[in-house]
């Protein structure tokens, strides 16, 4: 499992202009079962995505499709972790 931390490198107006395409990107990976949750940081300096992927290479391919990344509007930090405890409701997602 991976936590993806986005840090905006552009103005919020540029982020807002790219937001519809970013939401379309998010919807694609929710539909594929890769994203569990996502949202903006508070204060709004970036965002966070919780992602299920087999390895960092798959994560890199997923990130490459994000308009925020492709347009150089945000940098990504990738944190990999191994969940050992989780709510029962997440069991089907985590296998």
Backbone as a printed PyTorch tensor [residue, N CA C, xyz], in Angstrom:
tensor([[[  0.8590,  -1.1650,   0.0000],
         [  0.0000,   0.0000,   0.0000],
         [  0.9000,   1.2200,   0.0000]],

        [[  0.3790,   2.2900,  -0.5810],
         [  1.1700,   3.5040,  -0.7390],
         [  0.3520,   4.7230,  -0.3360]],

        [[  1.0320,   5.6710,   0.2720],
         [  0.4670,   6.9890,   0.5060],
         [  1.1830,   7.9280,  -0.4440]],

        [[  0.4130,   8.6260,  -1.2480],
         [  0.9680,   9.5700,  -2.2080],
         [  0.6820,  10.9680,  -1.6990]],

        [[  1.7260,  11.7210,  -1.4680],
         [  1.5810,  13.0840,  -0.9650],
         [  1.9410,  14.0440,  -2.0860]],

        [[  0.9610,  14.8420,  -2.4740],
         [  1.1750,  15.8370,  -3.5120],
         [  1.4760,  17.1780,  -2.8560]],

        [[  2.4620,  17.8750,  -3.3960],
         [  2.7730,  19.2350,  -2.9550],
         [  2.6810,  20.1270,  -4.1750]],

        [[  1.7700,  21.1050,  -4.1090],
         [  1.5820,  21.9930,  -5.2450],
         [  2.8370,  22.8130,  -5.4890]],

        [[  3.1820,  22.9570,  -6.7580],
         [  4.3420,  23.7580,  -7.1610],
         [  3.8910,  24.9460,  -7.9960]],

        [[  2.5890,  25.1900,  -8.0200],
         [  2.0050,  26.2360,  -8.8380],
         [  0.9730,  26.9970,  -8.0180]],

        [[  0.3710,  27.9910,  -8.6390],
         [ -0.6500,  28.7870,  -7.9560],
         [ -1.9510,  27.9930,  -7.8430]],

        [[ -2.7650,  28.3490,  -6.8820],
         [ -4.0560,  27.6730,  -6.7260],
         [ -4.9680,  27.9120,  -7.9250]],

        [[ -4.8270,  29.0280,  -8.5980],
         [ -5.6530,  29.2460,  -9.7890],
         [ -5.2660,  28.2660, -10.8940]],

        [[ -3.9910,  27.9700, -11.0540],
         [ -3.5610,  26.9610, -12.0330],
         [ -4.0250,  25.5650, -11.6050]],

        [[ -3.9610,  25.2930, -10.3050],
         [ -4.4540,  24.0110,  -9.7760],
         [ -5.9460,  23.8900, -10.0670]],

        [[ -6.7040,  24.9460,  -9.7830],
         [ -8.1450,  24.9160, -10.0100],
         [ -8.4860,  24.7120, -11.4860]],

        [[ -7.6970,  25.2870, -12.3810],
         [ -7.9320,  25.1050, -13.8160],
         [ -7.7320,  23.6510, -14.2400]],

        [[ -6.7970,  22.9580, -13.6090],
         [ -6.5110,  21.5600, -13.9430],
         [ -7.3380,  20.5770, -13.1170]],

        [[ -8.1050,  21.0870, -12.1590],
         [ -8.8410,  20.2160, -11.2430],
         [ -9.8390,  19.2800, -11.9320]],

        [[-10.6230,  19.7320, -12.9210],
         [-11.5360,  18.7800, -13.5710],
         [-10.8120,  17.5780, -14.1890]],

        [[ -9.6790,  17.8090, -14.8300],
         [ -8.9050,  16.7010, -15.4090],
         [ -8.3230,  15.8170, -14.3140]],

        [[ -7.9050,  16.4230, -13.2020],
         [ -7.3760,  15.6520, -12.0710],
         [ -8.4760,  14.7720, -11.4740]],

        [[ -9.6830,  15.2990, -11.3540],
         [-10.8060,  14.5240, -10.8200],
         [-11.1410,  13.3590, -11.7580]],

        [[-11.0650,  13.5810, -13.0440],
         [-11.2880,  12.5080, -14.0100],
         [-10.2340,  11.4000, -13.8250]],

        [[ -8.9920,  11.7980, -13.6280],
         [ -7.9000,  10.8650, -13.3330],
         [ -8.1960,  10.0730, -12.0560]],

        [[ -8.6020,  10.7660, -11.0000],
         [ -8.9340,  10.0920,  -9.7420],
         [-10.0620,   9.0810,  -9.9480]],

        [[-11.1080,   9.4940, -10.6450],
         [-12.2470,   8.6100, -10.8910],
         [-11.8210,   7.3420, -11.6200]],

        [[-10.9180,   7.4630, -12.5780],
         [-10.4220,   6.2960, -13.3140],
         [ -9.8050,   5.2850, -12.3560]],

        [[ -8.9490,   5.7610, -11.4510],
         [ -8.2440,   4.8340, -10.5610],
         [ -9.0960,   4.3620,  -9.3910]],

        [[-10.1370,   5.1080,  -9.0250],
         [-11.1190,   4.5650,  -8.0810],
         [-11.8700,   3.4120,  -8.7470]],

        [[-12.2600,   3.6000, -10.0050],
         [-12.9920,   2.5620, -10.7260],
         [-12.1540,   1.2940, -10.9110]],

        [[-10.8370,   1.4650, -11.0300],
         [ -9.9330,   0.3200, -11.1770],
         [ -9.5650,  -0.3170,  -9.8330]],

        [[-10.0550,   0.2590,  -8.7280],
         [ -9.7720,  -0.2880,  -7.4060],
         [ -8.3870,   0.0240,  -6.8880]],

        [[ -7.7330,   1.0280,  -7.4600],
         [ -6.3730,   1.3910,  -7.0460],
         [ -6.3540,   2.4570,  -5.9530]],

        [[ -7.3410,   3.3500,  -5.9380],
         [ -7.3850,   4.4110,  -4.9440],
         [ -8.4410,   4.0780,  -3.8990]],

        [[ -8.0800,   4.2780,  -2.6240],
         [ -8.9900,   4.0270,  -1.5080],
         [ -9.6170,   5.3210,  -1.0130]],

        [[ -8.8100,   6.3620,  -0.9000],
         [ -9.3190,   7.6650,  -0.4890],
         [ -8.3450,   8.7400,  -0.9630]],

        [[ -8.8510,   9.9590,  -1.0460],
         [ -8.0100,  11.0730,  -1.4910],
         [ -8.6570,  12.3730,  -1.0580]],

        [[ -7.8590,  13.4230,  -1.0630],
         [ -8.3910,  14.7390,  -0.7400],
         [ -7.2890,  15.7610,  -0.5680]],

        [[ -7.6900,  17.0310,  -0.4750],
         [ -6.7110,  18.1010,  -0.3110],
         [ -6.1690,  18.1570,   1.1140]],

        [[ -4.9510,  18.6350,   1.2210],
         [ -4.3970,  18.9160,   2.5460],
         [ -5.0710,  20.1850,   3.0760]],

        [[ -5.0060,  20.3730,   4.3800],
         [ -5.5310,  21.5710,   5.0070],
         [ -4.4560,  22.1610,   5.8990]],

        [[ -3.8830,  23.3020,   5.5550],
         [ -4.2440,  24.2010,   4.4780],
         [ -3.9500,  23.5940,   3.0950]],

        [[ -4.5370,  24.1870,   2.0890],
         [ -4.5220,  23.6380,   0.7250],
         [ -3.1640,  23.8900,   0.0380]],

        [[ -2.1950,  23.0800,   0.4010],
         [ -0.8560,  23.1690,  -0.1900],
         [ -0.5410,  21.9330,  -1.0360]],

        [[ -1.4920,  21.0170,  -1.1130],
         [ -1.3030,  19.7800,  -1.8600],
         [ -2.4370,  18.8260,  -1.5460]],

        [[ -2.1860,  17.5620,  -1.7720],
         [ -3.2030,  16.5610,  -1.5290],
         [ -2.6020,  15.2510,  -1.0600]],

        [[ -3.4740,  14.2890,  -0.7620],
         [ -3.0660,  12.9670,  -0.2980],
         [ -3.9370,  11.9330,  -0.9960]],

        [[ -3.3090,  10.8450,  -1.4470],
         [ -4.0300,   9.7270,  -2.0500],
         [ -3.5300,   8.4510,  -1.3850]],

        [[ -4.4460,   7.5760,  -0.9650],
         [ -4.0840,   6.2500,  -0.4820],
         [ -4.3200,   5.2900,  -1.6510]],

        [[ -3.2660,   4.5570,  -2.0030],
         [ -3.2490,   3.7770,  -3.2360],
         [ -2.8420,   2.3320,  -2.9580]],

        [[ -3.5220,   1.4150,  -3.6450],
         [ -3.1310,   0.0070,  -3.6130],
         [ -2.4690,  -0.3030,  -4.9550]],

        [[ -1.2280,  -0.7290,  -4.9110],
         [ -0.4970,  -1.0830,  -6.1280],
         [  0.4730,  -2.2010,  -5.7920]],

        [[  0.8970,  -2.9510,  -6.8040],
         [  1.7820,  -4.0860,  -6.5430],
         [  3.2070,  -3.6570,  -6.2310]],

        [[  3.6440,  -2.5060,  -6.7890],
         [  5.0110,  -2.0470,  -6.5410],
         [  5.1500,  -0.5760,  -6.9410]],

        [[  6.3410,  -0.0270,  -6.6900],
         [  6.5980,   1.3860,  -6.9930],
         [  6.5130,   1.6810,  -8.4890]],

        [[  6.8700,   0.7120,  -9.3130],
         [  6.7900,   0.9180, -10.7580],
         [  5.3450,   1.1650, -11.1790]],

        [[  4.4190,   0.3880, -10.6230],
         [  3.0120,   0.6040, -10.9370],
         [  2.5560,   1.9680, -10.4370]],

        [[  2.9960,   2.3480,  -9.2540],
         [  2.6480,   3.6660,  -8.7180],
         [  3.1790,   4.7670,  -9.6410]],

        [[  4.4080,   4.6230, -10.1010],
         [  4.9930,   5.6270, -10.9990],
         [  4.1780,   5.7590, -12.2860]],

        [[  3.7120,   4.6380, -12.8160],
         [  2.8780,   4.6800, -14.0220],
         [  1.5520,   5.3740, -13.7630]],

        [[  0.9760,   5.1270, -12.5900],
         [ -0.2880,   5.7710, -12.2250],
         [ -0.0840,   7.2800, -12.0750]],

        [[  0.9500,   7.6710, -11.3620],
         [  1.2350,   9.0950, -11.1430],
         [  1.4770,   9.8170, -12.4620]],

        [[  2.1400,   9.1610, -13.3930],
         [  2.4630,   9.7900, -14.6810],
         [  1.2190,  10.2520, -15.4280]],

        [[  0.0750,   9.6560, -15.1410],
         [ -1.1710,  10.0330, -15.8050],
         [ -1.8700,  11.2200, -15.1530]],

        [[ -1.4420,  11.6130, -13.9670],
         [ -2.1040,  12.7240, -13.2810],
         [ -1.7940,  14.0370, -13.9940]],

        [[ -2.8130,  14.7900, -14.3990],
         [ -2.5590,  16.0860, -15.0290],
         [ -1.7430,  17.0380, -14.1440]],

        [[ -1.9160,  16.9440, -12.8360],
         [ -1.1000,  17.7800, -11.9440],
         [  0.3840,  17.4650, -12.1190]],

        [[  0.6990,  16.1880, -12.2810],
         [  2.0910,  15.7700, -12.4660],
         [  2.5670,  16.1100, -13.8800]],

        [[  1.7590,  15.7560, -14.8710],
         [  2.1490,  15.9590, -16.2720],
         [  2.3700,  17.4370, -16.5930]],

        [[  1.5740,  18.3110, -15.9740],
         [  1.6960,  19.7540, -16.2170],
         [  2.6550,  20.4250, -15.2340]],

        [[  3.3360,  19.6020, -14.4310],
         [  4.2990,  20.1060, -13.4400],
         [  3.6670,  21.0890, -12.4540]],

        [[  2.4280,  20.7630, -12.0350],
         [  1.7280,  21.5800, -11.0510],
         [  1.9220,  21.0620,  -9.6340]],

        [[  2.4000,  19.8110,  -9.5130],
         [  2.5890,  19.2100,  -8.1910],
         [  3.7300,  18.1980,  -8.2520]],

        [[  4.4270,  18.0980,  -7.1470],
         [  5.4230,  17.0420,  -6.9440],
         [  4.7750,  15.9590,  -6.0940]],

        [[  5.2190,  14.7290,  -6.2880],
         [  4.7010,  13.5920,  -5.5320],
         [  5.7740,  13.0270,  -4.6190]],

        [[  5.3820,  12.7120,  -3.4000],
         [  6.1990,  11.8980,  -2.4950],
         [  5.4670,  10.5700,  -2.3560]],

        [[  6.2050,   9.4760,  -2.4890],
         [  5.6200,   8.1380,  -2.4050],
         [  6.0950,   7.4880,  -1.1180]],

        [[  5.1530,   7.0920,  -0.2880],
         [  5.4780,   6.3970,   0.9590],
         [  4.8450,   5.0180,   0.8870]],

        [[  5.6790,   3.9940,   0.9140],
         [  5.1730,   2.6250,   0.9110],
         [  5.0950,   2.1360,   2.3470]],

        [[  4.0050,   1.4280,   2.6740],
         [  3.9030,   0.8310,   3.9970],
         [  3.1400,  -0.4760,   3.9160]],

        [[  3.3200,  -1.2940,   4.9270],
         [  2.6730,  -2.6000,   5.0100],
         [  1.6490,  -2.5520,   6.1310]],

        [[  0.3580,  -2.4620,   5.7920],
         [ -0.6500,  -2.3960,   6.8440],
         [ -0.7350,  -3.7200,   7.6080]],

        [[ -0.5350,  -3.6520,   8.9050],
         [ -0.6440,  -4.8430,   9.7470],
         [ -1.9030,  -4.8120,  10.6020]],

        [[ -2.4710,  -3.6430,  10.7590],
         [ -3.7470,  -3.4930,  11.4630],
         [ -4.6260,  -2.5790,  10.6340]],

        [[ -5.9110,  -2.9180,  10.5740],
         [ -6.8470,  -2.1110,   9.8160],
         [ -8.2640,  -2.4760,  10.2250]],

        [[ -9.1910,  -1.5740,   9.9160],
         [-10.6080,  -1.7990,  10.2310],
         [-11.1190,  -2.9690,   9.4240]],

        [[-12.0400,  -3.7120,  10.0040],
         [-12.6190,  -4.8860,   9.3380],
         [-13.1860,  -4.5210,   7.9480]],

        [[-13.7120,  -3.3110,   7.8240],
         [-14.3130,  -2.8910,   6.5610],
         [-13.2840,  -2.8090,   5.4200]],

        [[-12.0070,  -2.6850,   5.7710],
         [-10.9660,  -2.6050,   4.7320],
         [-10.4350,  -3.9650,   4.3010]],

        [[-10.7890,  -5.0060,   5.0290],
         [-10.2720,  -6.3360,   4.7350],
         [-10.4800,  -6.7580,   3.2730]],

        [[-11.6660,  -6.5390,   2.6820],
         [-11.8330,  -6.9280,   1.2790],
         [-10.8850,  -6.1910,   0.3280]],

        [[-10.5280,  -4.9500,   0.6570],
         [ -9.6180,  -4.1910,  -0.1860],
         [ -8.1630,  -4.6470,  -0.0570]],

        [[ -7.8210,  -5.1080,   1.1310],
         [ -6.4240,  -5.4370,   1.4060],
         [ -6.1010,  -6.9070,   1.2090]],

        [[ -7.1290,  -7.6950,   0.9700],
         [ -6.9020,  -9.1180,   0.7090],
         [ -6.4730,  -9.8400,   1.9280]]])
